[in-house]
Structures are given as C-alpha cells and as structure tokens.
Amino acid sequence: MQEPIEETQEGLTVTVCVVNDQGLHARPAARLAQEAQKFGSELFLAMDGMEVDAKSILDILSLAAAKGTRLTLRGVGADARHALEHLSALFSNRFREE
Amino acid sequence: MAREILQGIAVSAGVSIGKAFFTNRRRRSVSFEIIPPGAADSEVARLEQAADDVREDLARARDNVPAELRDHAAIINSHMMICQDPKLIRAASQRIRDHHICAEWALDQAVDAIAAAFSAIEDPYIRERVQDVRAVAERIQARLVGRHAEPLRTPDERIVLMAHDLTPADAMGLPTVKIMSFATAEGGKTSHTGILARSLQIPAVVGVSSLEESVADGDLVIVDALRGLILVDPDEAELADYTDLKYQFENYQKSIRRQSTLPAETLDGYRIDVQANIELVEEVPQVLDGGGDGVGLYRTEYAFLNRRTPPTEEELYEEYAQLASLLSPRRVVFRTLDVGADKMLAEQSQLQEPNPALGLRAIRFCLRHQEVFRRQLRAILRASAHGSASLLFPMISGLHELRQAKHILNEVRAELDAAGQPYDPDMPVGIMVELPSAVLISEALAQEVDFFSIGTNDLIQYSLGIDRGNKHVSYLYQPLHPAIVRSIKYVVDSAHRMGISVCVCGEVASDPYCLPILLGMQIDAISIAPQAIPGIKHILRRTNMEECKELLRDVLSASTVSTINRMVKETIYNRFPEELTFFSSMLDQDD
C-alpha cells in the first residue's frame, strides 16, 4: 500500500515506511541513492525534522532509519512525481532487485 | 626456529604453507600541499577523474564476482555509491576551492568530517560504515598519486595472500583458485576477510599488527589459522610439523563431516541429543548438515533489536512457524525475550540502570512489560501447531516468577482457544537454570516444569560473582570451579529425581575437556554453536560413559580449580591427543 503523493509549497512529498528487516543499511541505502541519481529533480529524505539528500548514500546512512520508521520523500523538479512514485515503490518492495 | 612468529586472530580454521604475496600495503602518508592560486579548477578535475577511475575499477570488480558470493557484490556496489557520493567528492572539491589545498588533503578532511558526523550515530553497524568510506577514499588517493594505475597485482602461482586490509573489491580482483590462505594486518573477528575466507573454506588470520614490517614478498610463511599464528621463514622441523598438521586437519575435517549424522552415542551406548544454539532461521541448514538434533536454544531477541517499534504478533508468528516447520520433527526450544545487560531494548536503555546484569532483564522485563511478553507467547503457541516447539523462560530466580509466567501463558492459551486458533496443548515448558538461587531450589522448580536448561555462561558469572568481559577479573572465570561442577550436578540430580530432562547450553558443553564431566552426570542433551556440532559429536562417539563417571567422581572429590583442571586435562588429553590440537578450550587461559 503506497501513500498518496501530496503537493506542498516546497514541492511534492510522499510518506514512506521502512519495511525491510535490516532498516536502511548499506545495501538498501546504496540502491536508493543509485535509483535517485537517475532523476534530474532534487530529491530529499526527511526523518524527525532532519532532511538529507536522497542521492547520497552517506546522507541516507546517517539517518540510521530502523525497520518501522516512517520518512518523508520530497522532490523538486520536472520529473519529481515520477521519481517519488519510483522511490516509494522501492521502499514497499523492500529494495529487492527486480 | 622461524625467523619470526606473529600473533593474530584466526577467523577461518586451517593450516597453509606457501609464499607470501602482498596485494597492498599501508598507504604512505598523503601529501599535504597548498596549491597555487588559480589551480583549484584543475585540482578538482584531477579529483573527479580519480574518483571516476576508481568507480570503473569497482564496477569491473563487481562484475567479476562469482554468483555464490553475491553479498560481496552488494558491498562493492555500496562502495561504488560512496565513490560518487556528493557528500564525499563535492565536499572535498569545496575544500580545494576554499582552502587551496591539494586533492589528497581535501579528501582526507572530507572523510574526517563524515567520520565525525557518523560517530554520533547510535547504531554500531552504521557507525562502522566509516570504514567503507575510508577504504574508498584510500583507493581514490592511491589513484591520485599514480599508484594502482594498474589493477591490483595478481599472482601467477598459488600464494598466501597478504594485505594491509582486504576490501571485498580487492579480493574480487584476484583469482581465488590461486589463494591458499589470507593474512591481513587489520581486521577483527567480524571483518569481511573472515566472511570471505569461510565462504571459500580457506584458512585466514587477521589483525596481525606487524605483518607488513616482518614479511616480504616471496617469503616462505606458515599460516596457522588454528592458533592464529604466522610463522615467517620457518625451519625444516617446523615445516615438517606443519605439513603433518595440515594433512591431519584436512583429514579430520573430512572425517567429522562424514560422520556427523551418526547418533551422538558413547562407546558404551549412552545417548544424548546434540542441539544447536541459533538466533536466525538462516542457520537451520548448518544445524541439519552438521547432524544437529534440533535447536536447543532459539534466541528470540534478534527480531526486537535495531527497530523503533516492537515486531507484530504476525511477524513473530511467521518467523517461529517457519522455524518449527523447517526443523520438524526435530525439536525447537524458544527462549522468551532475554533482553537486558548486553542487549538493550529502547525502553530499557531509558532506565539508566547502574548494574544492568543484575537489573530489569529477561523474565523480569517480560513480567513488567506484559504486552510484549503476551504477544511473543501467542506467536510461539501458534507456531507450536507447525512442529515440535518448546518454551523456555530465562533467568527464573524463584517459584513466584515461574508461576506468574505460567499464569500469563495459561491466559494466552485461553485467548487462543476463544479465538479458535490451533496450538500444541502439550508444548513442553522449561526454565533456564542460570542463577544460584534457582540451583538451590531446583527440586521445587522441577516439580512445576517439563525440563531444565542450564545456562552455564551466566551461571558461572553469577555464582563466582565475576564479569567475564572485565579483563581485571576474567582470570576467575573458571568453568570447572568446584562450586560450578557441584551446582550443575545438583541441578541434574534434582531434575532426574523429579523425572524431567536436563539440557546444558553454553560454551562448557562444546569444550572437549568439560563435556566428559557433564556426560558423567548423565545429562540428557547439550545445545552448542552449530559449527561445533560435528567435532563435539565425533569426540562424544569415542567417549566411554564409565570413564566419564569415574572422572566426575575424582573431580567432585577435589577442592581447588587448579587440581581439577590438571586432572581433567591429563585424562582427556591422553584420551584424544591428536584431535585436541584442533580445539581451543576454556581451560587454556590459566596456562
């Protein structure tokens, strides 16, 4: 079940939940950054009021988001909607390779 | 005598003899230079080029990873992402422009800044990822100074691979068939090198601090990954001894593997169950391959750690049911949540207990936080419908706690009945005997449970009043202290008088010197680390029960640890002189 994408003044946002057992550890973080880098839009990931660059594996790791954490993805740019759809699907698929 | 004998940590057992071959050595200190005004753009370009080159090297290494080592491909992939991370390269570029420093220096500063940010993170796994950032940065720096322009040096004959540290990408660039063993200067028990060596089944010793100073390329070395030694330039006698040891070890490994599915029965027909202590479903194949009679201790804490909200009943049920059905018809003993002391739950870490080992942990924690406890009990009961499950309460100190826990269990059963959920109504219920108080009232406890499991690690700690992790007192951690031997004997006798079975969990049960004493007490089962099962079954199958009883009588009449240790060592060593070379014992520390 994916949450709806919302339009805000700061761009598009969507809520995602970490459902894979290990949380956002190296492998899922690498995959998330890798996929985010495919988009031209600026992409951010926020947790507890801290927002980081979703294209940076180091930034993602620094959140230390455990299983069960809810985060907000935010995108600003032409392909932001597409990016948010794609990245939130990664979360719900537990970052499995297709 | 060898020219030098270096001490390290054995992470993958075995022996190998061959020529040393270094793939990399410690990087020389990076240059710290101020660049001329106007040179910033070209310096940034130089950095970006080096990062791109390293990224391509890594991509090549990843594509060469064989299918069975997919985990390593994933690690290399994360190194590639670090290599192109804006936080690293952009931050370094910014420093080049702002401070007019060279790329190598800027990169060093960028890594230090990342390390400082990561050091505040609570999750130790994430904190340690700084090692990956450093590994990547060092590769880029090596590129910058023109080293490693070629891929890593590759050997053309079978060699002992040596390195300052071996990253997965380094290892993947090498033809694994040519590597007889690994030795590295860095690394600890959980390093990548150990994981890799074990998956390739070759010996490895890590953390050999003077490796680079003491060993040159082409030196003849012996890697003793039974004792964690590197012998540099050994003499003929050592070569002969180790050639022999290597041959024996390899034959030994083959023979214990071949025989591991035979029953765990002494020469005179006394049979026990040899079960495994595990904490992940993924460990089940190793238990079954090694000839384990089920799981004597399933540690259920893993699912509760490193997360914000406790797992749901459904999650737990899925995990437990999978385990029960995989192991069926063998038994699996679920120990209820044993958090506290070394494994903190979020709720507990807020308590700030001055002495967590004696604090609100295990069953005490569960009786206080009943919603978590009930959820786990429901999941275990429901899983019992899928195989042969048992329930084990940890850290019981008296009858009242046991009755409270059983009362809650009965309430949960009634809820399941009302909901029409199936479960095994005869699921055995036992307790861990690990506190001196439980030892002394074991006869009373035995009347209210179906089995005992003696947790020797904690029993030793609580009985002798010492913290094993504290190096000032760890010499007092003596598994064969007369008080410990008598305590275990007392518990076994109480249990048998009341007609219930006893399992011994803990390192004592997989120590070849201690096991015969336990056998002499006529224990019913042991539960040990899965990898120890084949070796321990092999020893057990050549042991004589009558001799064990005799040894136990002698041990019980002795009054000091040193007498007991000497007596046991002589008796057992004389029984299995060759085989014991392949074991390490808890008794060795007093030598």
Interface residues (C-beta under 8 A of the other chain):
Chain A: Q22 G23 H25 A26 R27 A29 A30 R31 A33 Q34 Q37 D53 K55 S56 I57 L58 D59 L61 S62 A64 A66 K67 G68 T69
Chain B: A74 I75 N77 S78 M80 M81 I82 Q84 D85 P86 K87 L88 I114 A117 F118 I121 E122 D123 Y125 I126 R129 D132 V133 N306 R307 R308 T309
